[in-house]
Amino acid sequence: MTISISLTVSVPLHGNYHHIHLPPVPLPLPSGTSPPSSVSWSRRLTIVRSTGGFSDMDNNASSSLFPLHRCKTLHLVRHAQGIHNVEGEKDHKAYLSPELFDAHLTPLGWDQVDNLRKHVHACGLAKKIDLVITSPLLRTMQTAAGVFGGDSYADGLSAPPLMVANAGNSGHPAISSLNCPPFIAVEYCREHLGVHPCDKRRSISEYHHLFPAIDFSLIEDNEDILWKADIREANEEVAARGMKFINWLWTRKEKEIAIVTHSGFLFHTLNMFGNDCHPVIKKEISKHFANCELRSVVLFDRSMLGQDSSSSNYPGRIPQGLDLPSDVAHEKHPEKGGVN
């Protein structure tokens, strides 16, 4: 006895899945064997398709489920346009110019900051963020303060300004530290270290004057000892530093964190993620950031690095009582039939 089967397979091609219908194939059955039921046959076809190396984008394996308290939401931002971006696009050798030391934002960059600020307020994100982490360079701190800081600062306020007026010769008014999340500067999320003067920072004491309300306590050295004039940090080293930064985030209690950093740091760090995802998702994660682009991602703690407990889980059984699930009750008392 023979039966005929037709297969439809999904094949990944250029980031999309295309369905291919194969012609019917006769399949001999052993003597005395009845044709399989549609249910059992469907299960066998699923096994064949899976073991044949084709991804079934419709089955449960394409989704992941994680405990909420093992996750953080990161709002990643590349700084707005800096003077080094403009000069470097004209001539790449300009990145070697001492005149671009600790590059500040351009007037266009400040316009980009204003537009992103309007967006984070319009979408409600500004009220959700628990902490702002910034690279300790002028262009990133200007961007962070402009996007996530308070309103214009007025003399006489009890709190210090987040950014003083004209910080970095910006011509920008002072920004208040009121009604905004705390800000902290972290060396881990700096741009490629070395060679390019635009990526060398000023002394922390000078930054204290320009950004009085930013917390610099995690930076041990007043002067920039990480930047070397003759050694440029390799891409692999940037990625390794980025992973240390990601792991360090699990020492923080905050759940929604904005991170204002740099193109190279973001690109090489995020390229370490998404290899187990669909190619389109991998690209969404790791593609280069535009100036002042915001991209939100969820970080999951696979290795129990964090110690946070859930704030929303509820233990149940209050007050206690009998609560056997129906399937367990049925296993214990099969003679009583189904239990709901």
N, C-alpha and C positions, 0 to 999 in steps of 0.2 A: 504494500500500500504506500502511496506517496501523497504528500500535500505540497502545495505551492505557497511560498511566502514572499512578501514584498517588504523591502527595508527602506526606511528613510533615515539618513544620517545627517548630522550637523557638522560641517567642516569649517574651522576657523580660517578666514582669509582676509588679510589686510585689516585686522581688528574687528571684523564682523563675522557672524555665523551664517553660512549659506546651507540651505536644505537641498540635499541631492536624493532623488528618488531612484532606487535601483530596480531593474526589471525583475519579474517573478522568477524564483529559483525553485525547482522541484527538490523535495527533500524526502528520501525514502524512510519509512518507519519499519521497525522490526515486525515480524509476523505476529498477529494477535494484539498489536498495540493500537489503542484508540487514539484518535487525534487529541492533542492537548486542549484543555479548556482555554478560552480567551484570556483568563486571568493568569494562569500559569505560564502561557506562552508569552504574554506581555512581560512577565517577570524575567523569563529567559532572554528575551530580546534586550531588555535593559542591561542584563549582565554582559551579554555579548558586546553591546555598544560601549559599555564602560571599559571593559578589559581591552577593547580594540583601540583605546587611546583617544576617543572622541569625548569632548566635554559636553555634558547635558546641562545646558544653561537653565533648564526649567526645574531641575530637581533640587532637593534641599541642600545638597553639598555646595551649591553656589552662594549660599547665605551663611553668615556667621552670627552667633549669638553670644554676647558677653555680659557679665554682671556690670551694672551701671557704676557701682562704686570702684570698679577696677579700671575705669576710663576717665580721661580728661579731654576736654575740648580745647584745641589750640587754634587761635586765630592768627595766622602767619601773615606778616606784612613786610614787604621789601620797602626800604626807604624811598622817599620821593626823589625827583631828579636833583642830582648834585652837580657842582661845577665840573667835577672830574668826568661825569657821564658825557657832558657836552664836548669837552676838549678831547676826551679819549675816542669819541666817535669820529672826530675830524682826523685825528692822528693818534694811533695806539701808543706811540712813543711819549705822548703827553703824560701818560700815567707815571712816568719817571720824573716829572717836573716837581721840584720842591715847592713851587707856587701852589700846588694842589694839596699841600699838607692838611690833613684832617678836613677834607672837603666839606663845605657847607652847601645848603640847598640854594638853588637858583630861584628867581621870581616865579618861573613856571612850576618849580617844585613846590613852592608854597601854595600855588593854585591847586595842585594835585592834592596836597594835604587838606585844604579847605573842602574839596569835593568829597574826599574819603570821610572826613569828619561828618559832613551832612549825611552821607550814606549810613554810617554806623549809628547815628541818632535816629534816622528815619526808619531803619529796620529793627530798632530796639536793642541792638547789640551793645550799645554803650552802657546800658543798665545791667547787663548780664556779666560783664567782665569783672573778675575778682582781683586780678593782678596784671600789670603791664611790665614785661621784661624787655629791656632794650640793650642793644650793643652799646658800649661806652664810646661811641664816636659822635662827632657833632651832628652829622646828617641824620643819623638814626634817632638821636635824642630830640632833635628838632621835629622830626616826623612824629615820634611817639607823643610828645607834648602837644603838638598841634592837632593830632587826630583824637587822642584819648584823654587829653587834659581838660581842665575846667574852662570857664569863660575868661574873658579879659580880666586881668588883675588890676585892682585898685589899691592905691596906697592906704594904709591904715587897717588893712585886713589882718586878723590875728595869725593866719597861716602864711608861711613863706610862699613866694611864687614858685610855680613848677619850672618856669623859664623866665629869665629877666628880659626886659625890653632890649631889642637889638642884639640878641645873643648871636655871636658869630657874624656880626655885621649884616644881620638879616633885615634890619629895618622893621622887624615884626614887633608888635606890642607884647608886653608881658602876658604870661598865661597863668591863670590861677591854679592852685592845687586843691581847691575846694570842689566838692561834688564830683569827684573822679576817683578811680581806684588808685591804690598805691603803685609807685614806680620803683623798679630796682634795676641797676645796671649789672650786667654779667659778661665777663670776658669770654666765656665759652662760645658765645654766639657772634663773635667778631668775623669780619671778612678775612680772606686769605691774608696771612701775616707775612710781612717782609717786602723789601724792594720798592713797592709803590708808596710814595709819601702820603697819598690820599688815604691809605689804610693805617697810618700811624696816628695814635691818639695823643692828646695833650695830657698834661699832668692832672691827676684827680683833684688837686687843690684848685686848679683853674676851673675845672668843670663844676666844682662845688659853688663857685661864684655865679656861673652861668645858669645852673639848674639846681637851685637850693633845695627843692623838695624831692629830688631823686635820691634814692638810697644807694650809696657807693660802698657800703660796708663790706661787701663780698670781694672787693678788689683790694688785694694786699699791698701792691706796690704803687706808690704815687706816680712814678715815672713809668713809661712804657718799655718794659724790659723784654716783652715778647716779640716786638718788631725788630727785625735785623735788616740792615741796609743791603746786605749782599746775599741773603738767602730767602727765597720765596717758598712758602709752605706748599707742599705737594697736595694734589687733589685728594689723595688717599688720607693724608694727614688731616685735611679739613673734614673729611667724612668721619674719621675716627673721633675727632674733637666734637663733631656734631652728635655722635652717638653717646658720648659722655654727657653732653648737655641734655639729651633726651632722657637718659637714665637719671640725671640729677633732678629733673622735673618731678620725679616720684618722691623726692624728699619734701616737696611743697604740698601744703594742704589744699591749696586753691584748685578749683575744678575747671573754671573757664579762664584761660590765660591768653592774653595778647602778647605776641612776640614780634618786636620790630628789629629787623636784622638786614642781611645783605644777600644779593643775588647768588654769588658763589657759594656762600655758606648754605643757603636754602637748597640749591641745586644738588650739591654733592651729598648733603645729609639726607634729603628726601629720596635720592636715588637708591638708598639702602633699603627702602620699603617698597611694597607692592609687587614683589616678584611672584607671589602666589595668587595674584589677581588677574582678571581679564586685562588684556593689553591696553584697552581704552582707559581703565581705571589707573593702571600703572602710569600712563601718560598724564592723566589728570593730577596725579600726586607729584610727579617729578619734573614736569616741564618748567622751563625758565620763567621767573616772575618778571612782570613789567614793573616799572617804577610806581610805587604806591599801590601795588596790587594787594588785595586782601584775599586770602584763601583759608577756609576753615576745615579742619580735619579732626578726627577722633583718635586719640592715642589709647591703646589698650595695654594693660600690664599683664603680659603673659607669664612672667617669672616671679610674681609676688614681690616686686621691688618696693611697692608702696604698702603702707600699713593702714590705709583708710578703711573705716567701716561704713556700711550703708546708712544713709540718713532717711531712707524711705522704706526699706524692707520692714516687714512686720511679722513677728514670730507665730501669730495665731494661737489657737487653743487657750484663749483668755475669755471666759473661764474654760478650764479643761473639760473635755467630754470625749465620748467615743467618736472616732473619726476615721475608721478604716476606709481606704478607697475601695470602690466597688470591685475592681479586678482582684485586689488582695483578699477581700472578703470572700469572693467567689472561690479563690484557690483554697482558702481555709475551710469553707463550707460548701463544697460543690453540690451536696445533696439538696441544698435549699434553692438552687437555681440562681438566676441573675439578680443582682442587687444594684440599685441605683443610688 
